[in-house]
Amino acid sequence: MEFLCYHRDRSGSLPLREELLEEHWSYMDRYTNEMIARGPTFADDGHTLTGSVHIVDLPDAATARAFAFDEPNYQAGVYRDVLLRRWRNMLGRTMWDFPGGRTGGNRYLVLGLGAGQAADLAVPPDRNELIAYGPLLSDDGADWLGTAALLRAPDPDAARALLTADRYADIEVHTWQFGGRPS
């Protein structure tokens, strides 16, 4: 089962986040084989950290909750909240398989929070700009709750245009970059 986990930073938590960086990476290293995508999000300035995205393939919802809430930054109070949802990998690949590589261009996390009937269930035509794409689902996988994507786009407005605006209660766009331990 695939899950999207988005930890949102608490205001002023950067010093604590920096202090726990090695603990965070060590924790995530335990999930290397389960990781589909990962990386930090940033404020509009492109430098101020605002959160961390992890898309993982785990056995069940209980394991996903443990993954999200046992994370060292969460335990220490770096994050103000966590969005944890089942997710379906519509591209069938990891971020490391993205043909555009780890750098170059603007990268975004787009979260469409559902309202009503399911939308954007098919992979958009320009899949070469998609890093990850799929629906957000209820714990049992039966109900559509929204859509999440990681993509390369010219700007936030172009990233937002990936989703059908009137089918969502809200669409969030966050600057994002490939994550993981530096090599």
N, C-alpha and C positions, 0 to 999 in steps of 0.2 A: 504494500500500500504506500502510495506516495503522499507526502505531506509538505505544505508550505508553512514555514515558521518565520514570522517577521517580528523581531524584538525591536521595540521603539525606545530610543534612549530617553532617560530622564534628563531634564535640563540641568546643566552644570556637572554632569557625571563623567566628563572626559578624563579628568585626572585618575579617577578610579578605573575607568576602562583601560587607560594606558598602563596602570599598575598591574592589571590582570591579563594583559595581552598574552603572555606565554601560557598562562593557565587556560585561557580561551582556546588558543591554538592546540594545546595538548589535548583538551577535551574534544575538539573537532577532529583531531587526528584519529581518534577512536572510531570515527564514522566515515573514514575515507572511502570505503567500498560502497557505502550507502548514499553518498553525496551526489546529487544531480546538479546542484548549483549552490553558490554561496557568495556572499560579498556584502560590503557595507553600503549604506545609503548616506546621502549628504544633503545639506540645506542648499538653497539656491546659489549660495556663494561657491559651491563645488568643493569646499574644504571642511566645513563643520560637520562632523559625524552626527547622524540622526538615528541610526539603527543598523540592524544586521539581518540579512535574509539568508535562510537556509532552506533548500528544498532537498528532502531526503526520502529514500525508499526504506521503510521500516515495516516490521511484521504486523503491527496493529496500533490502534489509537493509544493504548496505555503506554506503549514504548515511545510513541511520538510525544506524549505529554511528559514523560520522564526526560526525553531528549531536550525539550524546550525549557523545562522548569528546573532541571538539575544543572543547567549550564552555569558556569562560574560567575559570569557577569550578572545573570538574573539573580542568582543566590546572594550576590553582594549588593544588589540594589541599583545597578547601572541602568536597568530598563524600567520604564514607567508602565509598559503593558506589552502583551504578546498576542499577536494574531496567529492562531494555529488552526489550519483547516486541511482536510483531505484535499488532494489535488490530483489531477490526471495529466500525465506527461504526454501531451498530444504530438510532440515532436519525436519522442522515442530516443532522445539523446541527452547527453549531459552538456554542461556549458563548455567543457573542454573539447567537445566535438563541433562547437560553433565555427562555421567556415570563416568568420570574420576575425578570429583570433582573440587574444586577451586584451589588446589595446587598440586604439584608433577609433575615432568617432565618439559621439556621446552615447552613453548607455543609461537606460532607465528601468526602474521597476514601475509597472502600471498595475494598480489594484482596482478592479471594478467591483464594487460591493452591490450585490444583486438586489433587485426589486421586482418581484413578479416572475414572469415566464423566463426560462433560460434563454440566454443570448450568446452570440459569438462562440458557438460550440465547434464550428469548423475552423481549421487552421487558416489564417489569412493568406492570401495569394503570395505575398512577398516574404516567404518563410526564410529566405537567406538573411534577413535582418533580425530574425527572432532567435534569441538565445534559449529561452524557455517559454512555453505557452501551455495553458490548460485551465479547465474550470476549477473553481473552489467548490467543495462539496461538503455536505453534512457528514458527521462521523461515520454513518453507515453507507455513505456514498450514493444514497438515493436522491438527495435533493441538491439542486443547483443553488449556490449561495453567491456566485460571482465568477470573476475571471481574473487570473493573474498572469502577467507576462514580464519577461526580461527581454529587452530589445535594444538595438542600436537605431537611433533616429536623429534627425538633424537638430531637433529642439523638443522641449516638453509638450508643446501643442501638437506636434506631429506624433509623438508617443501617445498622447491622449486619444488622438484620432483613430488609433488601432481598434478601440472599442466603440460600440454603438451607444452613444451618449444617453439617449432617452430611455435606455433599458436598465439603467443603474441608478441606485439611490445616491451614489457618490463614486467618483473616479479620482483616485490619488495617483500622482506622478511624482516619483522620487528619483533624483540622480543616483546612479548605482555604478559600482565597478566590480570587476572580477575580484574575488577574495581568495583567502587562503594564505598559508604560511609563505613568506617571500622565499624564493629559491636562491 
